[in-house]
Amino acid sequence: MVSSRRRRPCPAMCRCVMCGGNGAAGGLVCLPNETDVGLVQAKKQRREAGARRRRDRHHHLDERCVVSCTTFNILAPIYKRMDSENCRESQYRAYWFSRNEKIIDRLLADRSSIICLQEVWLGNDELVDMYQKQLGDANYTLFKLARTNNRGDGLLTAVHNSYFNILNYRELLFNDFGDRVAQLLHVESAVPFLLNRSTSCVQQQSLIVNTHLLFPHDHSLSVVRLRQVYKILEYIEAYQEEHKLGPMPIILCGDWNGSKRGQVYKFLRSQGFVSSYDTAHQYSDNEEDAHKWVSHRNHRGNICGVDFIWLLNPDKCRKPLKTSWNEAVFGIIKYLLLQVALVSEKNAFALLKADSTDDHITYSSFYHALCQLGMVHTDRLNSDEIEDLWSEADRNGDGVIDYKEFQRCIWSPKCCSQEEDTEIDITEESLDTFEADDEAFGFTVKEAALFPPEVERGMWPENYSLSDHAPLTVVFSPVRMPCSPRAPGRL
């Protein structure tokens, strides 16, 4: 009984919105009074307020899930030249102290989730204490790794505790010509986020590497830098297998001492990695985009882009590691033949076959040519690696390399470019069709910036004094994505 309400006839089959009564049965519909209207409006306002709170929570969660990474070679005072060739900044405490204070101020202002520094003067306790105290007070956990053979400098990686929990930390010593090292951190997002559209939450895991590759004092040392990258990827692969890790993004940070035109860049591209800065600015691997930005002015006065933050997502299809290595080494051989021996394609074939009377290259003539190019050395190519290269080039296994095999494997090794990468399309529709077992979390590149801004236009400002490198900062956002099929023994 609803005696407090007025009634009037209701069209057939109409259900009353106030009391749920069926107008077809009684022929009447309830008319709300002012109190009822107020209740409906209040209920509607509560629903809208709840929706706003949920959106705000999701927005806040998204903002906290967004992570940033900075890589910066801060130029160790023991290497920074002053007015004369023999004078270093390390001899003047006021200079190096002031410059590093400014560096720390900039790092604290940027407040990146991960900071990867190279050329940190780890041999000076006062400078190390500066970074440990100020970054530690800002809620960072720090990891230091000195170069081998007491070189004086090394790596420092700082992880902000509000963004990541540290699951493991490993050190990689190359024990090579350049006494270079690398740091590997296995981290987990401190803030969980929703898996699919369910109520279950996950914490995204990632692998982070910080390194500083060898400076190529001569062209033949390019293979040393290439081997350093190979060792890093090999070590990551072994770590993933040891801990039975599922697919996760891998971020490589550092000073790579090589530009987009070099074989290290091509090698990493062939492994599915993308340059985060180039991705953010939609630059290709083509020659016309190779010099649009710079990040370093070396002691010779040359400017180039050598600082990268590489990203490998779980949706990438990748070549076997050894295949990419062979292609990159053949690329170095071609470069040395062109730039050092100054020969054409036909003359290069003639140089490699040496005194062979037949129109093919023998193993002994191939080995001798590599010796002439300076590539045969304990720190460069060893006999096993040369045999692997030979087997790769001698496709039909007849014991010699003819001109066709020379063209295909040595002169034109096929290294993947950006346009050639195989990648699963990450559209909204494709994400929804994959089961949870087929999915993983990766990162999208939201933005990337170099400082000072002039370097983004390929120029080096004379008034920039923080370092001879520009800091690079990339902002990543987590995203669900399908996993690429992964064969055993691959990254």
C-alpha positions as CSV (number, residue, x, y, z in Angstrom):
1,M,0.0,0.0,0.0
2,V,1.4,3.4,-1.0
3,S,-1.2,5.8,0.4
4,S,1.3,8.7,0.6
5,R,1.5,9.0,-3.2
6,R,-1.0,10.2,-5.8
7,R,-1.8,7.7,-8.6
8,R,-2.9,8.1,-12.2
9,P,-3.5,5.6,-15.0
10,C,-0.3,4.1,-16.5
11,P,0.2,2.8,-20.1
12,A,0.2,-1.0,-20.4
13,M,3.4,-2.9,-19.7
14,C,5.1,0.1,-17.9
15,R,7.1,-0.7,-14.8
16,C,7.1,2.0,-12.1
17,V,10.6,3.4,-11.5
18,M,9.9,4.3,-7.9
19,C,8.3,1.1,-6.4
20,G,8.9,-1.5,-9.2
21,G,5.1,-2.0,-9.6
22,N,3.8,-3.2,-12.9
23,G,1.4,-0.6,-14.4
24,A,-0.2,-3.3,-16.6
25,A,-1.5,-5.0,-13.6
26,G,-2.9,-2.1,-11.6
27,G,-3.3,0.6,-14.2
28,L,-1.6,3.1,-11.9
29,V,2.0,4.5,-11.6
30,C,3.5,6.0,-8.5
31,L,4.3,9.7,-8.8
32,P,7.3,10.8,-6.6
33,N,6.9,13.6,-4.1
34,E,9.7,16.1,-3.4
35,T,11.4,13.7,-0.8
36,D,11.6,10.9,-3.4
37,V,13.2,13.3,-5.9
38,G,15.8,14.3,-3.4
39,L,16.6,10.7,-2.6
40,V,17.1,9.8,-6.3
41,Q,19.3,12.9,-6.9
42,A,21.4,12.1,-3.8
43,K,21.8,8.5,-4.9
44,K,22.9,9.7,-8.4
45,Q,25.4,12.1,-6.9
46,R,26.9,9.4,-4.7
47,R,27.3,7.1,-7.7
48,E,29.0,9.9,-9.7
49,A,31.3,10.8,-6.7
50,G,32.2,7.1,-6.4
51,A,33.0,6.9,-10.1
52,R,35.2,10.0,-9.7
53,R,37.1,8.5,-6.8
54,R,37.7,5.3,-8.7
55,R,39.0,7.3,-11.7
56,D,41.2,9.3,-9.4
57,R,42.6,6.2,-7.8
58,H,43.3,4.6,-11.2
59,H,44.9,7.9,-12.4
60,H,47.0,8.0,-9.3
61,L,48.0,4.4,-9.7
62,D,48.9,5.0,-13.4
63,E,51.1,8.0,-12.3
64,R,52.8,5.9,-9.7
65,C,53.3,3.0,-12.2
66,V,55.0,5.4,-14.7
67,V,58.8,5.1,-14.2
68,S,61.7,7.1,-15.5
69,C,65.3,6.3,-16.1
70,T,68.3,8.6,-16.4
71,T,71.7,7.6,-17.8
72,F,74.6,10.1,-17.4
73,N,78.4,9.8,-17.9
74,I,79.4,12.4,-15.4
75,L,83.1,12.6,-16.5
76,A,85.4,11.5,-13.7
77,P,87.7,14.4,-12.5
78,I,90.7,12.1,-13.1
79,Y,89.9,12.4,-16.8
80,K,88.6,16.0,-17.1
81,R,91.3,18.1,-18.8
82,M,91.9,21.6,-17.5
83,D,93.9,24.2,-19.3
84,S,96.9,22.0,-20.1
85,E,97.0,18.4,-21.4
86,N,98.7,17.2,-18.2
87,C,96.4,19.0,-15.8
88,R,93.3,17.3,-14.5
89,E,90.3,18.5,-12.5
90,S,91.1,16.0,-9.8
91,Q,94.0,18.2,-8.7
92,Y,91.5,21.0,-7.8
93,R,89.0,20.0,-5.1
94,A,86.9,23.2,-5.4
95,Y,86.3,22.6,-9.1
96,W,85.3,18.9,-9.0
97,F,83.3,19.4,-5.7
98,S,81.3,22.2,-7.2
99,R,80.6,20.4,-10.5
100,N,79.5,17.3,-8.8
101,E,77.2,19.2,-6.4
102,K,75.5,20.7,-9.5
103,I,75.2,17.2,-11.0
104,I,73.6,15.8,-7.8
105,D,71.2,18.8,-7.7
106,R,70.1,18.1,-11.2
107,L,69.6,14.4,-10.4
108,L,67.5,15.2,-7.3
109,A,65.4,17.7,-9.3
110,D,64.7,15.1,-12.0
111,R,63.9,12.4,-9.4
112,S,64.2,9.5,-11.8
113,S,63.1,6.1,-10.7
114,I,66.5,4.7,-11.8
115,I,69.7,6.6,-12.2
116,C,72.6,5.0,-14.0
117,L,75.9,6.9,-13.8
118,Q,79.2,6.2,-15.5
119,E,82.7,7.5,-14.8
120,V,82.0,8.0,-11.2
121,W,85.3,8.7,-9.3
122,L,85.0,5.8,-7.0
123,G,88.6,6.2,-6.0
124,N,87.8,9.3,-4.0
125,D,85.9,8.6,-0.8
126,E,84.7,12.2,-0.4
127,L,83.0,12.3,-3.8
128,V,81.5,8.8,-3.2
129,D,80.1,10.0,0.2
130,M,78.5,13.0,-1.5
131,Y,76.4,10.7,-3.8
132,Q,75.7,8.2,-1.1
133,K,74.5,10.8,1.4
134,Q,72.4,13.0,-0.8
135,L,70.9,10.3,-3.0
136,G,70.4,8.0,0.1
137,D,68.6,10.8,1.9
138,A,66.3,11.1,-1.1
139,N,65.2,7.5,-0.7
140,Y,67.5,5.9,-3.2
141,T,69.4,2.6,-2.8
142,L,72.9,2.8,-4.3
143,F,75.1,0.1,-6.0
144,K,78.7,0.9,-6.9
145,L,81.1,-1.1,-9.1
146,A,84.7,0.0,-9.8
147,R,86.4,-0.9,-13.1
148,T,89.0,-3.6,-12.8
149,N,92.8,-3.0,-12.3
150,N,92.2,0.1,-10.1
151,R,91.3,2.4,-12.9
152,G,89.8,4.8,-10.4
153,D,86.3,5.2,-11.9
154,G,83.3,3.0,-12.3
155,L,79.5,2.7,-12.3
156,L,76.9,3.8,-9.8
157,T,73.2,2.8,-10.1
158,A,70.6,4.3,-7.8
159,V,67.1,2.9,-7.5
160,H,64.3,4.9,-5.9
161,N,62.6,2.8,-3.3
162,S,59.2,4.3,-4.0
163,Y,59.2,2.8,-7.4
164,F,61.1,-0.4,-7.3
165,N,62.0,-3.3,-4.9
166,I,65.4,-4.8,-5.6
167,L,65.2,-8.6,-6.0
168,N,68.8,-9.2,-7.0
169,Y,72.0,-7.5,-7.9
170,R,74.9,-9.0,-10.0
171,E,78.2,-7.6,-11.2
172,L,79.7,-8.5,-14.5
173,L,83.5,-8.1,-15.0
174,F,84.6,-8.3,-18.6
175,N,88.3,-8.7,-17.7
176,D,89.3,-7.4,-21.1
177,F,91.5,-4.8,-22.7
178,G,89.5,-1.9,-21.4
179,D,88.8,-3.1,-17.8
180,R,85.1,-2.5,-18.3
181,V,82.3,-3.7,-16.1
182,A,78.5,-3.9,-16.0
183,Q,75.8,-4.0,-13.3
184,L,72.6,-6.1,-13.5
185,L,69.7,-5.4,-11.3
186,H,66.6,-7.5,-11.1
187,V,63.8,-5.2,-9.8
188,E,60.1,-5.4,-9.1
189,S,57.6,-2.5,-9.2
190,A,56.8,-1.2,-5.7
191,V,53.3,-0.4,-6.8
192,P,51.1,-3.3,-8.0
193,F,48.6,-2.8,-10.8
194,L,45.6,-4.6,-12.2
195,L,46.1,-7.7,-14.3
196,N,43.8,-7.6,-17.3
197,R,40.5,-6.2,-16.1
198,S,40.2,-8.4,-13.1
199,T,40.7,-7.5,-9.5
200,S,44.0,-9.3,-9.1
201,C,47.1,-7.2,-9.0
202,V,50.7,-8.0,-10.0
203,Q,54.1,-6.3,-9.5
204,Q,56.0,-5.9,-12.7
205,Q,59.5,-7.3,-12.8
206,S,62.3,-5.9,-15.0
207,L,66.0,-6.4,-15.6
208,I,68.2,-3.2,-15.6
209,V,71.8,-3.0,-16.9
210,N,74.2,-0.1,-16.4
211,T,77.5,-0.2,-18.4
212,H,80.2,1.9,-20.0
213,L,81.8,0.3,-23.1
214,L,85.4,0.7,-24.4
215,F,86.3,3.9,-26.2
216,P,87.4,2.9,-29.8
217,H,90.9,4.3,-29.9
218,D,91.3,2.5,-33.2
219,H,88.9,0.8,-35.6
220,S,89.9,-2.7,-34.8
221,L,88.8,-2.2,-31.2
222,S,85.1,-2.1,-32.4
223,V,85.0,-5.8,-32.0
224,V,86.0,-5.5,-28.3
225,R,83.0,-3.3,-27.7
226,L,80.8,-5.7,-29.6
227,R,82.1,-8.6,-27.5
228,Q,81.3,-6.6,-24.3
229,V,77.6,-6.2,-25.5
230,Y,77.6,-9.9,-26.4
231,K,78.7,-10.8,-22.9
232,I,76.0,-8.7,-21.4
233,L,73.3,-10.4,-23.4
234,E,74.8,-13.8,-22.8
235,Y,74.9,-13.1,-19.0
236,I,71.3,-11.9,-19.0
237,E,70.3,-15.1,-20.8
238,A,72.1,-17.2,-18.2
239,Y,70.5,-15.3,-15.3
240,Q,67.0,-15.7,-16.7
241,E,67.6,-19.5,-17.1
242,E,69.2,-19.8,-13.7
243,H,66.2,-18.2,-12.0
244,K,63.6,-19.6,-14.4
245,L,62.3,-16.1,-15.1
246,G,59.3,-15.5,-17.3
247,P,59.1,-12.8,-20.0
248,M,59.9,-9.3,-18.8
249,P,61.3,-6.1,-20.2
250,I,65.0,-5.5,-20.3
251,I,66.5,-2.0,-20.1
252,L,70.2,-1.4,-21.0
253,C,71.6,2.0,-20.0
254,G,74.9,3.6,-20.4
255,D,77.7,5.2,-22.5
256,W,78.0,2.9,-25.5
257,N,80.9,4.8,-27.0
258,G,79.4,4.2,-30.5
259,S,76.8,6.0,-32.6
260,K,73.8,4.8,-34.6
261,R,76.0,4.0,-37.5
262,G,78.1,1.5,-35.6
263,Q,77.9,-2.3,-35.4
264,V,77.0,-2.3,-31.7
265,Y,73.8,-0.3,-32.5
266,K,73.0,-2.7,-35.4
267,F,73.7,-5.7,-33.2
268,L,71.3,-4.6,-30.5
269,R,68.6,-3.7,-33.1
270,S,68.9,-7.2,-34.5
271,Q,68.3,-8.5,-31.0
272,G,65.0,-6.6,-30.8
273,F,66.1,-3.7,-28.7
274,V,64.9,-0.2,-29.5
275,S,66.6,3.1,-28.7
276,S,64.2,4.8,-26.4
277,Y,65.1,8.3,-27.4
278,D,64.7,7.5,-31.1
279,T,61.4,5.8,-30.4
280,A,60.1,8.8,-28.5
281,H,61.1,11.2,-31.3
282,Q,60.1,8.8,-34.1
283,Y,63.6,8.7,-35.6
284,S,64.4,5.8,-37.9
285,D,67.7,3.9,-38.3
286,N,68.2,5.6,-41.7
287,E,71.3,7.7,-42.4
288,E,69.3,11.0,-42.5
289,D,68.3,10.5,-38.8
290,A,71.7,9.4,-37.6
291,H,72.9,12.9,-36.6
292,K,69.7,14.6,-35.5
293,W,70.9,14.5,-31.9
294,V,74.2,14.3,-30.0
295,S,75.1,13.4,-26.4
296,H,78.9,13.7,-26.2
297,R,81.7,15.9,-27.2
298,N,84.9,13.9,-26.9
299,H,88.5,15.0,-26.2
300,R,89.1,15.4,-29.9
301,G,86.3,17.9,-30.2
302,N,84.0,15.6,-32.1
303,I,80.3,15.5,-31.2
304,C,78.1,12.4,-31.6
305,G,75.3,10.4,-30.0
306,V,76.7,7.6,-27.9
307,D,74.4,7.5,-24.8
308,F,71.5,5.2,-25.0
309,I,68.7,3.7,-23.0
310,W,67.8,0.5,-24.8
311,L,64.4,-1.3,-24.3
312,L,63.6,-4.9,-25.1
313,N,60.0,-5.8,-24.6
314,P,58.6,-9.4,-24.3
315,D,56.6,-9.0,-27.5
316,K,59.8,-8.9,-29.6
317,C,60.9,-11.7,-31.9
318,R,64.6,-12.1,-31.9
319,K,67.4,-13.7,-33.8
320,P,69.8,-16.3,-32.2
321,L,72.5,-14.4,-30.3
322,K,75.3,-16.0,-32.3
323,T,73.7,-15.1,-35.6
324,S,73.6,-11.4,-34.7
325,W,77.2,-11.6,-33.5
326,N,78.5,-13.1,-36.8
327,E,76.6,-10.5,-38.8
328,A,78.0,-7.6,-36.8
329,V,81.6,-8.9,-37.0
330,F,81.3,-9.3,-40.8
331,G,80.0,-5.7,-40.8
332,I,83.2,-4.6,-38.9
333,I,85.4,-6.5,-41.5
334,K,83.7,-4.7,-44.3
335,Y,84.2,-1.4,-42.6
336,L,87.9,-2.1,-42.1
337,L,88.3,-3.1,-45.7
338,L,86.6,0.1,-46.9
339,Q,87.9,2.6,-44.5
340,V,91.3,1.2,-43.6
341,A,92.4,-0.8,-46.5
342,L,90.6,1.6,-48.9
343,V,89.5,-1.1,-51.3
344,S,86.4,-1.6,-53.5
345,E,84.2,-4.7,-53.4
346,K,86.2,-6.6,-56.0
347,N,89.5,-5.6,-54.6
348,A,88.3,-6.7,-51.1
349,F,87.6,-10.1,-52.5
350,A,91.0,-10.2,-54.1
351,L,92.6,-9.1,-50.8
352,L,90.8,-11.9,-48.9
353,K,91.8,-14.6,-51.4
354,A,95.4,-13.3,-51.4
355,D,97.6,-15.5,-53.6
356,S,95.0,-18.2,-54.3
357,T,95.1,-19.1,-57.9
358,D,91.5,-20.2,-57.9
359,D,88.6,-17.7,-57.8
360,H,87.8,-18.3,-54.1
361,I,88.9,-17.5,-50.6
362,T,90.7,-20.2,-48.6
363,Y,90.7,-20.4,-44.8
364,S,94.4,-19.6,-44.5
365,S,94.0,-16.5,-46.7
366,F,90.9,-15.4,-44.8
367,Y,92.8,-15.8,-41.5
368,H,95.8,-13.9,-42.8
369,A,93.6,-11.0,-44.0
370,L,92.1,-10.7,-40.6
371,C,95.5,-10.5,-39.1
372,Q,96.4,-7.7,-41.5
373,L,93.2,-5.8,-40.4
374,G,94.3,-6.1,-36.7
375,M,91.4,-8.3,-35.8
376,V,93.3,-11.4,-34.6
377,H,94.2,-10.9,-30.9
378,T,93.2,-12.3,-27.5
379,D,91.1,-9.2,-26.9
380,R,89.6,-9.2,-30.4
381,L,88.9,-12.5,-32.3
382,N,90.2,-15.8,-31.2
383,S,90.7,-18.9,-33.3
384,D,87.3,-20.5,-32.3
385,E,85.4,-17.3,-33.3
386,I,87.2,-17.1,-36.6
387,E,86.2,-20.7,-37.3
388,D,82.6,-19.8,-36.5
389,L,82.8,-16.9,-38.9
390,W,84.3,-19.2,-41.6
391,S,81.5,-21.8,-41.1
392,E,78.9,-19.0,-41.4
393,A,80.4,-17.7,-44.7
394,D,81.0,-21.1,-46.2
395,R,77.4,-21.9,-46.7
396,N,77.8,-25.0,-48.8
397,G,80.6,-26.4,-46.7
398,D,83.0,-27.1,-49.6
399,G,85.9,-25.6,-47.7
400,V,86.2,-22.3,-49.7
401,I,84.3,-19.1,-50.0
402,D,83.3,-18.2,-53.6
403,Y,82.4,-14.7,-54.7
404,K,78.6,-15.2,-54.2
405,E,79.2,-16.4,-50.6
406,F,81.5,-13.4,-50.1
407,Q,78.8,-11.0,-51.3
408,R,76.1,-12.5,-49.2
409,C,77.9,-13.0,-45.9
410,I,80.8,-10.7,-45.7
411,W,80.1,-7.8,-47.9
412,S,76.4,-7.5,-47.3
413,P,75.6,-9.1,-43.9
414,K,71.9,-8.7,-43.3
415,C,71.5,-6.8,-39.9
416,C,67.9,-6.0,-39.0
417,S,66.8,-2.4,-39.3
418,Q,63.9,-0.9,-37.4
419,E,61.6,-1.4,-40.3
420,E,62.6,-5.1,-40.6
421,D,62.0,-6.0,-37.0
422,T,59.3,-8.6,-36.5
423,E,56.9,-7.5,-33.8
424,I,53.4,-8.5,-32.7
425,D,50.9,-5.8,-33.1
426,I,49.8,-4.4,-29.7
427,T,46.4,-3.1,-30.5
428,E,43.7,-3.0,-27.9
429,E,41.9,-5.8,-29.7
430,S,44.9,-8.1,-29.8
431,L,45.6,-7.6,-26.1
432,D,42.1,-8.8,-25.2
433,T,42.3,-11.9,-27.3
434,F,45.4,-13.3,-25.5
435,E,45.1,-15.5,-22.5
436,A,46.9,-14.6,-19.3
437,D,49.6,-17.3,-19.9
438,D,50.4,-15.6,-23.3
439,E,50.8,-12.2,-21.8
440,A,53.5,-10.2,-20.0
441,F,54.1,-6.7,-19.0
442,G,56.3,-4.4,-21.0
443,F,57.0,-0.7,-21.3
444,T,55.9,1.9,-23.8
445,V,58.1,5.0,-24.2
446,K,56.1,8.0,-23.2
447,E,58.8,10.7,-23.6
448,A,62.6,11.1,-23.7
449,A,64.8,14.2,-23.3
450,L,68.4,15.2,-23.4
451,F,69.9,18.1,-21.5
452,P,70.9,20.8,-22.5
453,P,68.2,21.1,-25.2
454,E,70.7,22.2,-27.9
455,V,72.0,18.7,-28.1
456,E,68.6,17.5,-29.3
457,R,69.2,19.7,-32.4
458,G,72.6,18.2,-33.0
459,M,74.6,21.1,-31.4
460,W,76.9,21.3,-28.4
461,P,76.6,24.6,-26.3
462,E,79.9,26.1,-25.2
463,N,78.5,27.1,-21.9
464,Y,77.5,23.6,-20.8
465,S,79.9,22.5,-18.0
466,L,78.3,19.6,-16.1
467,S,80.1,17.0,-18.2
468,D,81.3,16.1,-21.7
469,H,78.1,14.0,-21.9
470,A,74.5,15.0,-21.9
471,P,72.1,13.3,-19.4
472,L,69.4,11.3,-21.1
473,T,66.1,10.7,-19.3
474,V,63.3,8.4,-20.6
475,V,59.8,8.0,-19.1
476,F,58.2,4.6,-19.4
477,S,54.6,3.4,-18.9
478,P,53.8,-0.2,-18.2
479,V,51.5,-2.0,-20.7
480,R,50.1,-5.4,-21.1
481,M,51.3,-7.2,-24.2
482,P,51.4,-10.6,-25.8
483,C,54.7,-12.6,-25.6
484,S,56.6,-13.5,-28.6
485,P,57.4,-17.3,-29.0
486,R,60.7,-17.8,-27.3
487,A,63.0,-20.8,-28.1
488,P,65.2,-22.2,-25.4
489,G,68.6,-20.5,-25.2
490,R,67.3,-17.1,-26.4
491,L,66.8,-13.9,-24.6
